[in-house]
Amino acid sequence: MHFREMIPGLGERCGVEVEVVSRPREEYASEQYSTLGLPKAPAIMIGEEVVVEKSDISMDALESAIQEKLRAAARAS
């Protein structure tokens, strides 16, 4: 399943806000983009952490990563 299909449902199930950023392929390959320190597309970030970059991830693995971030945030509060 493509991450664009997974993201909205995971956001609802996990109770988190989801933001999908999409840009033309040329922009991701630009020198300006490389200076931002962001991952190469396709990628999924949770907060500042890159969960997956240039590869697939299962819905279960992504949901587990989201849940772990939520637990860590709750412990830090």
DRENKEDREN-789255 format. One line per 4 residues: number of its first residue (from 0); their letters; for each residue y, z, x of N, C-alpha, C. Coordinates in Angstrom, 3 decimals. Layout:
NUM> a> Y,Z,X,Y,Z,X,Y,Z,X; ...
This chain:
0> mhfr> -1.170,0.000,0.846,0.000,0.000,0.000,1.235,0.000,0.894; 2.211,-0.807,0.565,3.449,-0.893,1.332,4.281,0.361,1.095; 4.960,0.821,2.138,5.705,2.074,2.016,6.758,2.033,0.924; 7.336,0.869,0.633,8.345,0.776,-0.433,7.742,1.135,-1.791
4> emip> 6.469,0.892,-1.959,5.796,1.250,-3.206,5.436,2.734,-3.222; 5.194,3.322,-2.058,4.795,4.724,-1.976,5.973,5.678,-2.116; 7.091,5.329,-1.529,8.209,6.257,-1.375,8.714,6.860,-2.686; 9.043,6.073,-3.717,9.578,6.704,-4.937,8.634,7.738,-5.547
8> glge> 7.367,7.439,-5.639,6.407,8.379,-6.205,6.272,9.639,-5.371; 6.287,9.490,-4.054,6.185,10.656,-3.181,7.420,11.533,-3.310; 8.571,10.921,-3.420,9.800,11.691,-3.595,9.754,12.527,-4.852; 9.268,11.935,-5.929,9.154,12.659,-7.196,8.115,13.778,-7.098
12> rcgv> 6.938,13.476,-6.537,5.875,14.482,-6.431,6.263,15.645,-5.530; 6.979,15.341,-4.460,7.324,16.380,-3.489,8.674,17.030,-3.787; 9.416,16.477,-4.734,10.710,17.045,-5.085,11.764,16.868,-4.010; 11.748,15.703,-3.361,12.732,15.430,-2.315,13.496,14.152,-2.630
16> evev> 14.688,14.066,-2.064,15.495,12.859,-2.202,15.001,11.838,-1.190; 14.887,10.601,-1.626,14.397,9.530,-0.769,15.490,8.491,-0.611; 15.696,8.054,0.613,16.658,6.993,0.885,15.925,5.891,1.640; 15.976,4.684,1.106,15.374,3.532,1.770,16.507,2.693,2.334
20> vsrp> 16.471,2.465,3.628,17.485,1.663,4.294,16.824,0.369,4.726; 17.390,-0.721,4.282,16.839,-2.026,4.627,17.963,-2.899,5.167; 17.685,-3.536,6.267,18.666,-4.420,6.894,17.962,-5.714,7.284; 18.748,-6.752,7.515,18.130,-7.998,7.988,17.437,-7.776,9.337
24> reey> 16.357,-8.473,9.548,15.578,-8.357,10.790,16.457,-8.526,12.032; 17.421,-9.432,11.957,18.294,-9.693,13.104,19.096,-8.447,13.482; 19.488,-7.668,12.484,20.262,-6.459,12.770,19.417,-5.436,13.529; 18.154,-5.293,13.156,17.273,-4.353,13.859,17.040,-4.779,15.307
28> aseq> 17.153,-6.062,15.573,16.919,-6.575,16.918,18.198,-6.609,17.757; 19.331,-6.246,17.168,20.607,-6.360,17.872,20.785,-5.262,18.922; 21.626,-5.546,19.885,21.947,-4.565,20.922,22.666,-3.359,20.309; 23.529,-3.621,19.339,24.266,-2.539,18.686,23.302,-1.558,18.008
32> ystl> 22.291,-2.072,17.322,21.317,-1.195,16.661,20.570,-0.350,17.685; 20.232,-0.951,18.817,19.463,-0.220,19.831,20.245,0.961,20.395; 21.566,0.920,20.347,22.371,2.033,20.859,22.413,3.217,19.893; 21.960,3.036,18.654,22.002,4.107,17.660,20.904,5.144,17.852
36> glpk> 19.877,4.803,18.626,18.777,5.734,18.844,17.834,5.841,17.661; 17.885,4.874,16.764,17.000,4.865,15.599,15.737,4.080,15.913; 14.661,4.326,15.178,13.401,3.626,15.451,13.462,2.159,15.054; 12.601,1.385,15.681,12.458,-0.020,15.296,11.772,-0.085,13.942
40> apai> 12.171,-1.054,13.156,11.599,-1.217,11.813,10.235,-1.882,11.912; 9.362,-1.652,10.991,9.454,-0.660,9.924,9.155,0.729,10.470; 9.831,1.701,9.898,9.636,3.084,10.324,9.898,4.015,9.150; 9.342,5.192,9.238,9.597,6.227,8.245,10.033,7.467,9.007
44> mige> 11.183,7.998,8.605,11.707,9.222,9.199,11.767,10.299,8.126; 11.488,11.516,8.530,11.693,12.671,7.663,12.688,13.538,8.410; 13.889,13.620,7.879,14.956,14.286,8.615,15.243,13.490,9.869; 15.176,14.131,11.002,15.433,13.462,12.278,14.150,13.005,12.976
48> evvv> 12.996,13.332,12.400,11.710,13.023,13.031,11.167,11.677,12.572; 10.772,10.856,13.534,10.111,9.592,13.230,8.642,9.912,12.974; 8.191,9.653,11.742,6.808,9.937,11.365,5.911,8.772,11.743; 6.392,7.574,11.534,5.626,6.377,11.882,6.612,5.261,12.210
52> eksd> 6.273,4.483,13.225,7.121,3.376,13.657,6.231,2.189,13.986; 6.563,1.054,13.398,5.837,-0.203,13.649,4.342,-0.084,13.380; 3.968,0.700,12.372,2.557,0.795,12.025,2.414,1.286,10.597; 1.192,1.290,10.107,0.927,1.735,8.743,0.668,3.235,8.722
56> ismd> 0.823,3.812,7.534,0.504,5.216,7.313,-0.071,5.321,5.906; -1.056,6.148,5.734,-1.637,6.310,4.400,-0.714,7.173,3.547; -0.842,7.035,2.245,-0.040,7.842,1.342,-0.343,9.322,1.561; -1.607,9.663,1.766,-1.983,11.061,1.996,-1.334,11.616,3.265
60> ales> -1.342,10.827,4.333,-0.743,11.281,5.589,0.762,11.453,5.446; 1.406,10.546,4.729,2.848,10.654,4.526,3.182,11.861,3.662; 2.411,12.061,2.602,2.642,13.222,1.744,2.423,14.518,2.525; 1.422,14.562,3.380,1.177,15.745,4.209,2.352,16.012,5.147
64> aiqe> 2.908,14.954,5.727,4.058,15.111,6.622,5.264,15.651,5.864; 5.482,15.150,4.649,6.594,15.644,3.826,6.377,17.114,3.485; 5.173,17.456,3.052,4.879,18.842,2.686,5.050,19.784,3.881; 4.634,19.352,5.055,4.784,20.182,6.255,6.259,20.416,6.563
68> klra> 7.079,19.386,6.435,8.524,19.544,6.655,9.113,20.522,5.651; 8.684,20.437,4.396,9.181,21.350,3.369,8.777,22.791,3.676; 7.530,22.988,4.130,7.078,24.334,4.488,7.870,24.882,5.678; 8.112,24.030,6.666,8.876,24.456,7.844,10.303,24.832,7.450
72> aara> 10.899,24.055,6.560,12.257,24.358,6.103,12.288,25.671,5.331; 11.263,25.925,4.530,11.195,27.170,3.760,11.040,28.376,4.690; 10.245,28.215,5.745,10.063,29.317,6.705,11.358,29.605,7.458; 12.126,28.562,7.732,13.369,28.719,8.486,14.485,29.337,7.647
76> s> 14.336,29.292,6.339,15.391,29.824,5.450,15.376,31.320,5.366
